[in-house]
Amino acid sequence: MRPYPLFMRLDGCRCLVVGAGGVGRRKLAALIPCGAAEILVLDTSPPDAELAALLACPGVRFEQRTFSADDLAGRSLVFAATGVPAANADIARLCRDGGVLCNVIDDPAAGSFIVPAHFACGDITVALSTGGHSPALARRIRMDLEAWFGNRYDGLVVLMGRLRPLVLALGDETGQNAALFRTIVGSPLVDALAAKDRQRCEDLLHTLLPVELHPHIVELLHDIA
């Protein structure tokens, strides 16, 4: 069965990480920048220096104890990372019964979601999965893509974020706006921005943008070209 690809907003959500070993810490580190209201971390061992640094982040709370079914109350996302397969399976079953999303580190099929191999380039996040067949292959592809991406699209994604509300404010119909956005991202502008060629960027934007937006070109290119 093919998994459904999804990027999930965690602002306001309460998450749970059960097990703070190597994998559990990696899951915690990936959760922290996503703005969850609370991340509860459970482990039977006291935190070492590495874990303590993660626990110092806002919204992260640690309790040195085993998991209880009551810990699932109000949780939106759970990671079962105890290192004990039977314990992880119990957590997954309780999550399934309670309709809580759960990732099981040692048995992806037992959980309700898998975490894809991913990397970030500025505001762009690229994620990929082999459907659980080979996490090692997913990591290899991720590294290849990350090396190819570099910072190629950093400037363009910032510019498109600034441009979008200006275009929508013109009140043109959706199809016309979509055609404009496709034309811009398919243009040589991406290379001009990557090269920080200011004059080339200005010339291209004068050609690509509606005349009503020409006065905004300087602010669109601020700090990126």
N, C-alpha and C positions, 0 to 999 in steps of 0.2 A: 504494500500500500504506500502510495506516494505521500510524504508529509506536506502540509500546507505551509508555504513560506510566509513569515509574519514578522514585522518589527513591532514590538510592544512598548507602549509608553508606561513607565513605572512611577511617574510623579503621583504622589498620594497613595501609593500601594504599600502594603506591608509584606515583606518577604522573609523567608526562613532558609537558613543554610544549616543542615545537620551534618556535622563533621567538619573539622577545620584542619585536615591534613593538607597535603600538597594540592590536590584537586579542589577541595573545598575552598582553599584560599584563593585559587585562581577564579573560581566562580564568584567569590566575594569581591575580589578586586574588579571584576568586570561589572558587577552590580553597582558599586559605589558611585561611579560617575553618572548613573542614570536617574538620580533624583528620587529614589524610593523614600517614602515617609519614614520607614523603619526597616532595618535588616537585623533580625535576631539570629545570632550565631550560637549554636550549641555544640559543646564538645566535653568529653569527660576529663581531658587533660587541661592543665592551666596554660594560658597563652605564653608563647615565647616572644622574643623581641620582634620577629617578623610579623607575627599575627597581631601583636600589640599595636604596631604601626597602623595596621588596617582598622583595628578596633577604635583608634583615636579619631577616625573620620566621623563627621556629623551623621546622626541617624543610625549608627551601627551600635548594637548592644550585644554583650556576651554573657552567657550563663554556663557555668561549668557543671553540667549534669547531662543525663540521658534525655532522649526525646520522649515526649508525652503526647497522646492524641489531642490534648487540650491546646497544644502549641499551634495547631492548624486553624484555630478560630480567627477569622478575619484575615487570613493570609491569601494573597493573590498568586504567589509564586513560591515554590519550594524546591530546594536542591537536596536530594538524599545522597550524601557523600560520606557515610560513616566508615566505609572500608569493610563493613560486615554485610555480605549479600543478603542474609536473612532480615537484618534490621532495615536495610534499604527497601526490600520487598514489602515489608510491613508498612513503611511510610508511604510507598507508592500506592498500596491498596487503600489505605485510609484517605489519601488524597483523591483517588479515583472515586471512592464512595461519597466524598464530600464535595466533589466538583472543583477541586483545587489543582491548578497546573503543577506538574511535578516532573523534574528531570532526575533520572537515576543514573549515577555515573558509571556503574559497573554492568548495567543492563538497560540500554536505551529503550528497548521494546517494552519494558515494564512501565515506563513513564508515559506521560502524555505529550512531551515535547523533547526535542533534541536541540543542543546548542551547536549551530554551524560554525565551521572555521570562518574567521572573519578578521578584517583589519580596517583601520580608519586612515583616511587621507584627508586631513582637514575636516570639513563637515560631511565628507562622503564616507559612508560605511559600506563595505563590500562583504557579503556573506555567501558561503557556499556549503553544499552538503553532498555527500556521496550516498545519501539514503541509509547511512549507518553501516554500509558495506566496508568502508575503510577510512577511519579517521586519519590514518597516516597519509593516505593519498590526498585527502581534503587539505591537510596541512601543507603538503608539497605544492598543490595547486595554489593555495593561498600565498605561499612564499613567492612563487613565480609571478602571480598577479601583482603582489605588493611591490616587487622589484620593477615591474613594468610600469605601474602607475606612478611611482615616485610622487612628485608634487605637480604633475602635469595638469591636473584639473583644479588645483586649489583656487587659483584666481577666478576661473570661470564660475565655480559654484558660488563664490561670494558675490560676483557680479549678478548672477541670475537671481540670487536672493534679494538683492537690492532692486533689480529691474522689475520683478514680477508684480509687486503692488503698484508700481507706476503704470505698467501696461494695463492692469485690470482697472485702474482708475479712469482710463480713457473711455470705458464703457462699450468697447467693441464686442462683437459676438464671439462666443467661445472658440469656434473653429478658426476664426481669424487670428485670435491670440495664440492658439496652439500652433498654427502655421508659422507665426513669427518666432516663437520659442524654438521650434525645430530648425528653422533657418539659422538662427543665431548659434545654437550648439553645434550645428553641422558646418559652420563657417571656419575660416582660418583664425578666428578670434582666439580660440583655445591656445594655439601656438604663439600668437602675439602676446597673450597674457603670460604664458609660461616663460617667454623670453623677456618680459617686462619692456616690450617695445611700445612706449607710450604713444608715439605719433601714429604708428600702425593701428593701435587699438582705437584711437580717436577717429582715424579715417574709416575704419570698418564700421564703427558704431554710427557715424554719420550716414553711411550707406545703408545700414541694416535697419535702423530705428525710424519710426514715424517722426516727421519733422517736429511734432509737438514735444517729443522727448529729448531733442537735441540740447536744450539748456541744462539737462541733467547729466550730460556725459562726464563732466568733470567730477561730480560727486560719485558717479558710478565707478569711476576708475581710481578713486581715492585710495591710496596705500596698496593698490594691487598692480599698478603698472607705472 
